[in-house]
Amino acid sequence: MNDYIIRATAADGQVRAFAAVTTELVETAKNAHNTSPVATAALGRLLTAGAMMGVMMKGEKDLLTLRMEGDGPIGGLLVTADSKGSVKGYAFNPDVMLPPNAQGKLDVGGSLGVGVLSVIKDIGLKEPYVGQTILVSGEIAEDLTYYFATSEQVPSSVALGVLMNRDNTVRQAGGFIIQLLPGASDEMIDKLEERLNTMDSITSLLDAGKTPEEILDTLLGDFGLEILDRMPTGFHCDCEKSRVEKAIISIGKKEINDMIEEGKPIEVSCHFCNKIYTFSVDELKGMLERATRP
């Protein structure tokens, strides 16, 4: 299990924590979308967060969608995750190039700019839960920390990191989410805040090869850290030709007929994984026939 997420608790149930290593996951996404370094960093951070937030959900069929839209050159990011560690996503403009920020790092905040974060949870109710907050920095971890505090009223610390090699491969990716649960004591909160303020950055920890267990131990080791679960995570798209076919049928008879009259096969690519599906004229005729059935 190379990429995985751990779920843990500490301080006699006053804290819950998630940590993940997602290097292969982010590399897979980068290769699927041919993202630039800054787009890889932005998408990789949100995929990592999505994977951890997905496993917070309880139901087998629960789905989480994270959508960030901003006025920066990347336009936005969309990530979908399930409760079993699978996640997929894409950047609206995967080719975005920007100079480094003032700290000499990839300018994820500048690529997103000013905008909105939407968190959509489909947990089997009549209507999905939708929470929206502004982007406070565009750096993603800070935006999610703000979302948890304002939309879910859960004090949280989110850290996300993606380190790139010079050849545009992903060197390390991962992160953590620490959350205070109701009843957390002031003393415990003060200690945890101090620890978070003095610890090394998530990118430094990842670059040093720290595992999710070691990262949480650095933070919560003397709070009685208890690891509850360890599960694989990965970039996985569940698209298939039959689902794409249904989508084409749904656009209407006139549009399908226009495609048939052109007399050429059509290609449809999946937004999430860039897989291309080809449909012949005969297949289009079959779809038209099905679309016209009562």
C-alpha positions, 0 to 999 in steps of 0.5 A: 500500500503506497498511498494511504490514509490513516484515521486516528483519535487523541486526547481521550476522544477530544481530537480526531485526525486524518493523515495521508500520503498521496504521491502516486495519486497526484502523479496519476492525476498529473499524467492524466491531465498533463498539468503544469507544475502549478496546476499539479500542486493545486489539483494535488492539494485538493485531491488529497483533501478530498480523499481525507474528507471522503473517508469522513463520510459513513455511507457506502454510496456517499459522495463528496464534491469539492469545487473551487472557482476563482478569478485567477488563470486556473479558473477552478478545480473540481474533485469528487471522492467516495467514502472508500478512498477513491478520488478523481478531479481536474483543473479547469485550465491545466496548462496555467503557468505562473512565476513563483510567489514571494516565498519562491514556491508554486503560486497556487493562491495566485492561480486561483485568485478570489472566489468561492469554495463549494462543498457538496455532500450526497449522503442519500438524503432528498437533497445533497448538503451544500456549504459555500465559503469564500476563498480566503487565500486560494492556497486550499488548506487555509480555505478548507480550514475556514470552511470547516470553522464557518460552515460546519462549526468544527475547529480544524487545522488542514495542511496539504503539500505537493512537492515537484521535481525539476522534471515535473514529476511529483516528489511527495504529496500528502497532508493532514486534517486535525479536528477538535470535537465537542468538549475539548478542554481549553488546556488541550486546545492551547497545547495543540495550537502551540504544537501546530505553530512550532512544527515544521511545514507539511512540505518539510515533513513530506520531503523528509520522508515522514509517513502519515503515522509519523506526522500525526505522532509529531503532532499528537504523540503525547496526547495519547494518539490512537490509530483506528484505521489505515486504508488505501487511496488512489486516483480512480475514475469510474467512467465507462462507455455505457455511461457516456452512451447514456449521456449522448442519448440524453442530449436529444434526437436532433443532435444525434441525427446531426452527428450521424449526417456528418458520417464520421465517428465521434470522440468523447473524452471524460473530464475527470480522467481524459479517457477518450471513447469513440462511437462509430456512425452505426453506434450513433444510429443505435443510440438514435433508435433508442432515443426515439423509443417511447 
